[in-house]
Amino acid sequence: MLDANHRRNRLAYQGLATLLEHAGLADHAHYLNWGYHSDCPDRDQACHRIADHEPNHSQARLVLEIIGKTPLDGKRIMDIGCGRGGALALLQRFYAPTQLIGIDISPSNIAYCRQQHQGRRLRFQLGDACRLPHPDNSVDVVLNMESSGAYSDLPAFFEQMQRILAPRGYFCFSDVIDQNSLPLLQEALSLCGLELQQHRSVRQEVLASRRRASPHLWRRLQQVLAELDNPSLHAELQQYLAHPDSPLFAALEEGRADYIIQHWRKSTRRAQPIGPALQEALRQRGQRLEQVQQPRQTRPPTPRPAPPAERGGSWLPLSHPATQARPGHCNLFALPYAGGGASVYRDWTSASAHWSLHPLQLPGHENRLAEAAHVDMDKLVQQLAAVLQPYVQQPWALLGCSLGGKIAFELARHFSAQGTPPQHLIVLACPAPSVPVRQALSHLPPAQFAHAVAQLGGTPADILQHADMMQTVMPALRSDSQLAEHYCCASDCSIDAPITLFYAEDDHLVTPEQALQWRNHTRGRFSAHAVAGGHFFLRQQRPQLLACIDQLLSSPWKEEITHA
């Protein structure tokens, strides 16, 4: 029996062809994917570029991002769930494969593909992904994009895919998925004898593409849906196309679902059967995705400045900044590294009358463990901005360590746009905000994630060795990892405030080259100071750092105020 998610996709497949035909778009809609848009070239992995003026360019970009650096020349390629054939036509344009085969369960899709896409090496077949008619070891590269959610028997698809793949063949996979289903998929593919080569989240890039979709296109589709007078089709297609008003779009935007790209490769290991329990869990994937699309019972309200009696509160647990300006005095707001809380700065005290330190406590950390940690930078910055709003009419500055440095930078950008920028941005052990995270951890199963956290350092040994304590802090660590992995700004993003960087040449996580790129993100002064002590040098070098900060925030204030 098909679950609700499978029925939704089948209905969408049947209705989409009708919709496109009535809208006069049938001859132009070569792709059914959600597209990819990025303002951070460092995050892109496609080997070929698509000009922005080309039709369907964001959808074509997503195809090339999913392929990445997978070698296709001289290969036999199969697109399972080929839709309207645009992906294979695009690969034929940029590569020289020996064979391109498109498989789809929709007769209307296959009829369209055969009419629109011609090529000696290109052919399209009606077929079921869970019962492929092709011989063993007959395909070098399998592409499966935004299609697996419609399969009634996902374990059977994985086994079929493994069967037809040639030795050392490639499986390029992308889809929307909830976090609980991700380790199940990975376990099943590993049992099938595949090795994970790469995992990427492109949730933000896909959301950006959906937001940029032409409003004229949405209006035309809405008009045709109204003419067809089919309310259920209207709801299903809104969901299938990830319209910004759909529950699925909201789940992606809030981090309850993710859009992933994975590259697998068939190994020499002998495949093992997928056990009954795992098979049943995989078959419930659609139900889990349905659940994360349900609106939360108590969704957080839109952030707004708190009334005076509540100002600060849990966000500023260790101090109470003055709201009235004092001559020559600066409030320095500090953000911790990933997994850390306000207590990181508990012992950071200054005898100077020129500045005072105010550590910020993020949801999901320390005394706020009961709250959900943020995985979306924009939403976190909105809430932090509401907290800081009462204090930005007087001299203020930001300090951030590692991930905290990137959050601080986005806060500086927010207030710069409002005309109340910080007087200074101080970053510690942090790569420039345009440097993407290369090693994704947030998707790992619990045991592998805990091992990776131990390798990174920074988590006390007594916590790492205590299972209950690790279970307590794990959600915050995983959420912070996801927040970092999904964030990357453009290389030309900059602020007017001066930036001072502290970095360690022996940092095993951030190279000096990555750190020194901060100079590209300020239109003001930039200074950099090398210290010893590895990535977490803020612990050993506290006296030296406090002395430097005191110098930065004492004498410069008078000069900057004088020139204002």
TIMILO-918843 format. One line per 5 residues: their letters; for each residue x, y, z of C-alpha. Coordinates in Angstrom, 1 decimal. Each point is the difference from the previous one (the first is absolute). Last residue first. Layout:
N
a = X Y Z  ...
***
This chain:
564
ahtie = 32.2 60.8 13.5  3.7 0.9 0.0  0.1 0.8 3.7  -2.0 -3.1 0.8  2.5 -2.1 -1.9
ekwps = 3.0 1.6 1.7  -1.6 -0.2 3.5  -0.8 -3.7 -0.6  3.4 -0.9 -1.3  1.6 0.6 3.4
sllqd = -1.9 -2.6 2.0  -1.6 -2.7 -2.1  3.0 -1.2 -1.9  2.4 0.3 2.9  -2.3 -1.9 2.3
icall = -0.6 -2.6 -2.6  3.8 -0.5 -0.2  0.3 -0.3 3.7  -2.9 -2.4 0.2  1.5 -2.2 -2.7
qprqq = 3.3 -0.2 1.8  -1.6 -0.9 3.3  -2.4 -2.6 -1.7  2.7 -1.8 -2.0  -0.4 -3.5 1.4
rlffh = -3.8 -0.2 -0.3  -0.4 2.2 -3.1  2.5 -2.2 -1.7  -2.7 -2.5 -0.9  1.1 -0.6 -3.6
ggava = 3.7 -0.5 0.9  1.9 1.7 2.8  2.3 2.6 -1.4  -0.9 3.5 -1.2  0.0 1.8 -3.4
hasfr = -1.5 3.5 -0.1  -1.9 1.5 -2.9  -1.0 3.6 -0.7  -2.7 1.4 -2.4  -1.1 3.5 -0.2
grthn = -3.3 0.9 -1.8  -1.7 -1.3 -3.1  0.0 -3.4 1.6  -0.6 -3.5 -1.4  3.1 -0.5 -2.1
rwqla = 2.3 0.2 3.0  -1.9 -3.0 1.4  2.0 -2.0 -2.5  2.7 -0.2 2.6  -1.9 -2.9 1.7
qeptv = -0.1 -2.3 -2.9  3.7 0.6 -0.9  1.0 -0.4 3.7  -1.6 -3.5 -0.1  -3.1 -0.7 2.2
lhdde = -0.6 -3.5 1.5  3.4 -1.2 1.1  1.0 3.5 1.4  3.8 0.1 0.3  0.3 3.4 -1.6
ayflt = -2.6 1.3 2.4  -2.3 2.8 -0.8  -1.1 3.4 1.4  -1.8 2.3 -2.4  -0.9 3.6 0.4
ipadi = -2.7 1.4 -2.3  -0.8 3.7 -0.4  -3.7 0.8 -0.6  -1.1 0.9 -3.5  -1.2 -3.5 -0.8
scdsa = 0.7 -2.4 -2.9  -1.6 -2.6 -2.2  2.2 -0.3 -3.2  0.9 -3.7 0.6  -3.7 -0.9 0.2
ccyhe = -1.2 -1.5 3.3  0.1 -3.6 1.2  -2.2 -1.7 2.5  -1.6 -3.4 -0.3  2.9 -1.9 1.5
alqsd = 0.3 2.4 2.9  -3.6 -0.3 1.0  0.1 -3.8 -0.4  3.0 -0.3 2.3  -1.7 2.3 2.5
srlap = -3.1 -2.3 -0.1  2.2 -3.1 0.5  1.8 1.5 2.9  -3.2 1.2 1.6  -1.7 -3.3 -0.4
mvtqm = 3.0 -1.9 1.3  0.3 1.9 3.4  -2.4 -2.2 1.9  0.8 -3.3 -1.7  3.7 0.7 0.7
mdahq = -0.8 0.5 3.7  -1.8 -3.3 0.2  2.8 -1.9 -1.8  2.8 1.4 2.1  3.4 -0.4 -1.6
lidap = -0.4 3.0 -2.3  -1.3 2.1 2.9  2.9 -0.8 2.3  2.4 0.6 -2.9  -1.1 3.6 -0.4
tgglq = -1.3 1.0 -3.5  2.5 2.3 -1.8  1.5 -2.6 -2.3  -0.9 -0.6 -3.6  0.9 -3.7 0.3
avaha = -2.5 -0.5 2.9  -2.7 1.7 -2.0  0.7 -2.5 -2.9  -0.3 -2.9 2.4  -3.3 1.3 1.4
fqapp = -1.3 0.4 -3.6  1.1 -3.5 -1.0  -1.9 -1.5 3.0  -3.1 2.2 -0.5  -0.4 -0.6 -3.7
lhsla = 1.5 2.8 -2.2  -2.1 2.6 -1.6  1.3 2.9 2.0  3.7 -0.7 -0.9  0.6 1.8 -3.3
qrvpv = 3.7 0.5 -0.8  0.6 2.8 -2.4  -1.6 2.9 1.9  -0.2 2.9 -2.4  2.5 2.9 0.0
spapc = -1.9 3.3 -0.7  -0.4 0.7 3.7  3.7 0.1 0.5  1.4 -2.9 2.1  -0.3 0.4 3.8
alvil = 2.5 -0.5 2.8  -1.0 3.4 1.6  -2.0 2.8 -1.5  -0.2 3.6 1.3  -2.5 2.4 -1.8
hqppt = 0.2 3.7 0.9  -2.1 3.1 0.4  -3.1 -2.0 -0.7  -2.4 1.2 -2.7  -3.0 2.2 0.7
gqasf = -1.2 1.1 -3.5  -2.6 -2.8 -0.4  2.0 -1.7 -2.8  3.0 0.1 2.4  -2.2 -1.6 2.6
hrale = -0.6 -3.1 -2.1  3.5 -0.2 -1.4  1.5 0.1 3.6  -2.4 -2.7 1.0  1.1 -2.1 -2.9
faikg = 3.7 0.5 1.0  -0.8 -1.0 3.6  -1.6 -3.2 -1.1  3.1 -0.7 -2.1  2.3 0.7 3.0
glscg = -2.2 -2.2 2.3  0.8 -2.9 -2.3  3.7 0.4 1.0  0.1 2.5 2.9  -2.1 3.1 -0.2
llawp = 0.4 3.6 1.3  -2.3 2.9 -0.8  0.1 3.7 0.8  -2.1 2.7 1.4  0.1 3.8 0.4
qqvyp = -3.5 1.3 0.7  -3.2 -0.2 -2.1  0.6 -3.8 -0.4  -1.1 -1.0 3.5  -3.8 -0.3 -0.3
qlvaa = 0.3 -2.0 -3.2  2.2 -2.7 1.4  -2.7 -2.4 0.9  -2.0 0.6 -3.2  3.2 -0.5 -2.0
lqqvl = 0.6 -3.3 1.7  -3.4 -1.2 -1.1  0.5 1.1 -3.6  3.5 -1.4 -0.1  -1.3 -3.4 1.0
kdmdv = -2.6 0.0 -2.6  2.4 1.0 -2.8  2.6 -2.6 1.2  -2.3 -3.0 -0.2  0.9 -3.0 2.2
haaea = -1.1 1.5 3.3  -0.1 -2.0 3.2  -3.4 -1.1 1.3  -0.6 1.0 3.6  0.3 -2.4 3.0
lrneh = 3.8 0.5 0.0  -0.3 3.7 0.8  2.1 -0.1 3.2  2.9 -1.4 -1.9  -0.8 0.2 -3.8
gplql = -3.1 -0.7 -2.0  -0.8 3.7 -0.5  3.1 2.3 -0.2  1.5 1.6 3.0  1.8 3.3 -0.6
phlsw = 3.0 1.1 2.0  0.1 3.7 1.1  3.4 1.5 0.4  0.6 3.6 1.3  1.9 2.8 -1.6
hasas = 1.9 3.3 0.7  0.1 -0.2 3.8  2.7 -2.7 -0.3  0.4 -2.6 2.7  -1.2 -2.6 -2.4
twdry = -1.5 -3.4 0.7  0.0 -3.1 -2.2  -0.5 -2.7 2.6  -3.6 -0.9 -1.1  0.9 0.3 -3.7
vsagg = -0.5 -3.7 -0.9  -2.9 0.1 2.5  -2.1 1.6 -2.8  -0.3 -3.3 -1.7  2.0 -2.3 -2.2
gaypl = -1.1 -2.6 -2.5  1.4 2.0 -2.9  2.2 2.9 1.2  -1.4 2.7 2.3  -1.5 3.5 -0.8
aflnc = 1.1 3.1 1.9  -1.7 3.4 0.2  2.5 2.9 0.9  -1.8 3.0 1.4  2.1 3.1 -0.4
hgpra = 0.8 2.9 2.4  1.6 3.4 -0.9  -2.9 2.0 1.4  -2.7 -2.2 1.4  -3.1 -0.7 -2.2
qtaph = -3.1 -1.2 1.8  -1.1 -3.5 -0.7  2.4 -1.5 2.4  0.9 -3.6 -0.7  -1.2 -2.5 2.5
slplw = 2.4 -2.9 0.4  0.4 -3.8 0.3  -3.3 -1.3 -1.4  -0.2 2.2 -3.1  -2.4 -1.9 -2.3
sggre = -1.9 -1.5 2.9  -1.1 3.5 1.1  1.3 2.7 -2.3  -3.0 2.3 0.1  -2.9 -1.5 1.8
appap = -1.0 3.0 2.2  0.9 2.4 -2.8  -2.4 -1.5 -2.5  1.6 -2.4 -2.5  0.8 1.2 -3.5
rptpp = -1.7 -2.2 -2.6  0.6 -3.5 -1.3  -2.9 -1.5 -2.0  -1.7 -2.4 2.4  1.4 -3.4 0.7
rtqrp = -2.3 -2.9 -1.3  -2.0 -1.6 2.7  -1.9 -3.0 -1.4  2.6 -0.4 -2.7  -1.4 -0.1 -3.5
qqvqe = 0.0 -3.5 -1.5  2.7 -0.3 -2.7  2.3 -2.0 2.4  -2.7 -2.7 0.2  -0.5 -0.4 -3.7
lrqgr = 3.8 -0.6 -0.4  -0.3 -2.7 2.7  -3.0 -1.6 -1.8  2.0 0.0 -3.3  2.9 -1.8 1.7
qrlae = -2.2 -2.7 1.4  1.1 -2.4 -2.7  3.6 0.5 1.1  -0.9 -1.0 3.6  -1.7 -3.2 -1.3
qlapg = 3.0 -1.0 -2.0  2.3 0.7 2.9  -2.1 -2.3 2.2  -0.2 -2.7 -2.7  3.8 -0.1 -0.6
ipqar = 1.7 1.5 -3.1  1.9 -2.9 -1.4  3.8 0.3 -0.3  2.0 1.0 -3.0  3.5 -1.4 -0.4
rtskr = 2.7 2.6 0.3  1.7 1.1 -3.2  -1.5 3.4 0.3  -2.7 1.7 -2.0  0.4 3.8 0.4
whqii = -2.2 2.5 1.7  -0.4 3.7 -0.6  -2.6 1.8 2.2  -1.9 3.2 -0.5  -2.4 1.1 2.7
ydarg = -3.0 2.2 0.4  -1.0 0.2 3.7  -3.1 -0.2 2.1  -0.8 1.5 3.4  2.5 2.7 -0.8
eelaa = -2.5 2.9 0.3  0.2 0.9 -3.7  -0.2 -3.6 -1.0  -3.1 -0.6 2.1  -1.6 3.2 -1.3
flpsd = 0.6 -1.0 -3.6  -1.6 -3.4 0.7  -3.0 1.7 1.6  -0.6 2.0 -3.2  -0.1 3.8 -0.2
phaly = 3.4 0.3 -1.6  -1.1 -2.4 -2.7  2.0 -3.2 0.2  -1.1 -1.3 -3.5  -1.5 -3.2 1.5
qqlea = -1.6 1.9 2.8  -1.8 2.5 -2.2  -0.7 -2.9 -2.3  -1.8 -2.0 2.7  -2.0 3.0 1.2
hlspn = -1.3 1.0 -3.4  -0.7 -3.6 -1.0  -2.2 -0.3 3.1  -1.8 3.3 -0.9  -0.8 -1.1 -3.6
dleal = -1.8 2.8 -1.8  2.1 -0.3 -3.2  -0.4 3.8 -0.5  1.2 0.6 3.5  3.0 -2.2 -0.6
vqqlr = 0.6 1.9 -3.3  0.1 3.4 1.9  2.2 -1.4 2.7  2.5 -1.2 -2.6  0.0 3.4 -1.7
rwlhp = 0.4 1.8 3.3  2.9 -2.3 1.0  1.7 0.6 -3.4  -0.5 3.8 0.3  1.5 -0.2 3.5
sarrr = 3.2 -1.4 -1.7  1.8 -2.4 2.3  2.5 1.9 2.2  -1.4 -1.3 3.3  0.2 -3.6 -1.4
salve = 3.6 0.5 -1.0  1.0 1.4 3.3  -1.7 -3.0 1.7  2.1 -2.3 -2.1  3.2 1.9 0.8
qrvsr = -0.8 0.0 3.8  -0.8 -3.7 0.0  3.2 -1.0 -1.9  1.2 -2.5 2.6  2.9 -2.0 -1.2
hqqle = 1.3 -3.6 0.6  2.8 -1.5 -1.9  1.7 -3.4 -0.7  -2.4 -2.3 1.8  1.0 -3.6 -0.8
lgcls = -2.5 -2.5 -1.5  -0.3 -3.7 0.7  -3.8 -0.2 0.4  0.5 0.0 3.7  1.6 3.5 -0.3
laeql = -3.1 1.1 -2.0  -2.3 -1.2 2.8  2.1 1.6 2.8  0.1 3.3 -1.9  -3.8 0.0 -0.6
lplsn = -0.6 -0.7 3.7  2.5 2.7 1.1  -2.0 2.6 -2.1  -3.5 -1.0 1.1  0.1 1.7 3.4
qdivd = 1.3 3.2 -1.5  -3.0 0.4 -2.4  0.7 -0.2 -3.7  -0.3 2.0 -3.2  1.9 -1.7 -2.8
sfcfy = 3.3 -0.5 -1.8  2.0 -3.1 -1.1  2.9 -0.5 -2.3  0.9 -3.7 0.0  3.4 -0.8 -1.6
grpal = 1.4 -3.3 -1.4  3.0 -1.6 1.6  -1.2 -3.4 -1.4  -3.0 0.6 -2.4  -3.2 1.2 1.5
irqmq = -3.1 -2.1 -1.0  -0.1 -2.0 3.2  0.7 2.9 2.3  -2.9 2.0 -1.5  -2.3 -3.0 0.3
effap = 0.9 -0.5 3.7  -0.5 3.7 0.7  -3.4 0.0 -1.8  -1.1 -3.1 1.9  0.8 1.7 3.3
ldsya = -2.1 3.1 -1.1  -3.1 -2.0 -0.7  -3.0 2.3 -0.8  2.3 2.5 -1.7  -1.2 3.6 -0.2
gssem = 2.5 1.4 2.5  2.8 -1.4 -2.2  -0.6 2.5 -2.8  1.6 3.3 0.9  3.1 -1.0 -2.0
nlvvd = 1.3 -3.5 -0.7  3.0 -0.1 -2.3  1.7 -3.4 -0.6  3.5 -0.1 -1.5  1.8 -3.0 -1.5
vsndp = -3.0 -2.1 -1.1  -0.1 -3.7 -1.1  1.3 -1.8 3.1  -3.1 -2.3 0.1  -2.4 0.2 -3.0
hplrc = -2.8 2.6 -0.3  -3.7 -0.8 0.7  -0.2 2.3 3.1  -2.6 -1.0 2.6  0.1 2.6 2.8
adglq = 0.7 2.9 -2.3  -3.1 -1.0 -2.1  0.4 0.5 -3.7  -1.0 1.9 -3.2  3.1 0.5 -2.0
frlrr = 1.9 2.9 -1.5  2.9 0.0 -2.4  3.1 2.1 -0.7  3.2 -1.1 -1.7  -1.2 0.9 -3.5
gqhqq = -1.7 3.2 1.2  -3.4 1.6 0.2  -1.8 1.6 2.9  -3.4 1.5 -0.5  -2.3 -2.7 -1.4
rcyai = 1.6 -2.9 1.9  0.1 2.0 3.2  -3.7 1.0 -0.3  -1.1 -3.6 -0.5  2.1 -1.1 3.0
nspsi = -1.5 2.7 2.2  -3.6 -0.8 -1.1  0.6 -3.7 0.7  1.1 0.7 3.6  2.1 -2.7 1.6
digil = 3.3 1.5 -1.2  3.3 -1.3 -1.2  2.5 2.0 -2.1  3.0 -1.7 -1.7  3.1 1.8 -1.2
qtpay = 2.7 -2.0 -1.7  3.7 0.5 -1.0  0.4 3.2 2.0  1.6 3.1 -1.5  -0.8 2.8 2.4
frqll = -1.4 3.6 -0.1  -2.9 -0.3 -2.4  -0.8 -3.6 0.6  -0.1 0.8 3.7  -2.5 2.7 -0.6
alagg = -2.3 -2.3 -2.1  0.3 -2.5 2.8  -1.1 2.5 2.6  -2.8 1.5 -2.1  -1.8 -3.3 -0.5
rgcgi = -3.5 0.9 1.1  0.0 -2.1 3.1  3.1 -2.1 0.1  -1.0 -2.1 3.0  3.1 -2.2 -0.4
dmirk = 2.5 1.8 -2.1  2.4 -2.6 -1.4  3.5 0.7 -1.3  2.4 -2.3 -1.9  3.4 1.7 0.2
gdlpt = 2.6 1.2 -2.6  0.0 3.4 1.5  -2.0 0.2 3.2  2.6 0.5 2.8  -1.8 1.1 3.2
kgiie = 1.3 3.5 0.8  -3.3 1.4 1.0  -2.8 -2.0 -1.4  -2.5 1.4 2.5  1.4 3.5 -0.6
lvlra = -0.5 -0.5 -3.7  -3.6 -1.0 0.4  -0.6 2.9 2.4  1.4 2.5 -2.5  -2.4 -1.3 -2.7
qshnp = -2.9 0.8 2.3  1.4 3.5 0.7  0.5 0.6 -3.7  -3.6 -1.0 -1.1  0.4 2.2 -3.0
ehdai = 3.5 1.4 -0.5  0.5 3.7 1.1  1.9 -1.0 3.1  2.7 -1.8 -2.1  0.5 -3.6 1.1
rhcaq = 3.5 -0.9 1.3  1.8 -3.4 -0.2  2.1 -2.0 2.5  -2.7 0.4 2.7  1.3 0.1 3.6
drdpc = -1.5 3.3 1.2  0.7 1.0 3.7  2.9 2.2 -0.9  -2.2 1.9 -2.5  -2.1 1.5 2.9
dshyg = -3.0 1.8 -1.4  -1.7 -3.3 -0.7  -3.2 -1.0 -1.8  -1.0 -3.6 -0.6  -3.2 -1.3 -1.6
wnlyh = -3.1 -1.8 1.2  0.0 -2.9 -2.4  -2.7 -0.7 -2.7  2.1 0.8 -3.0  -0.6 0.5 -3.7
ahdal = -2.9 2.4 0.5  0.1 1.9 -3.3  -2.3 -2.0 -2.4  -2.6 -0.6 2.7  -0.2 3.6 1.1
gahel = -3.3 1.0 -1.6  -1.7 0.1 3.3  -2.5 -2.7 -1.0  2.8 -2.3 -1.0  2.0 0.7 3.1
ltalg = -3.0 -0.7 2.3  -0.9 -3.2 -1.8  3.6 -1.3 0.1  0.1 0.9 3.7  -3.2 -1.8 0.9
qyalr = 1.2 -3.6 -0.5  3.4 0.5 1.6  -1.6 1.9 2.9  -2.5 -2.7 0.7  2.8 -2.6 0.0
nrrhn = 2.0 2.3 2.3  -2.8 0.5 2.5  -0.8 -3.7 0.0  3.6 -0.8 0.9  0.0 2.6 2.8
adlm = -3.4 -1.3 1.4  1.2 -3.6 0.3  -0.4 -2.5 -2.9  -1.3 -3.4 0.9
***
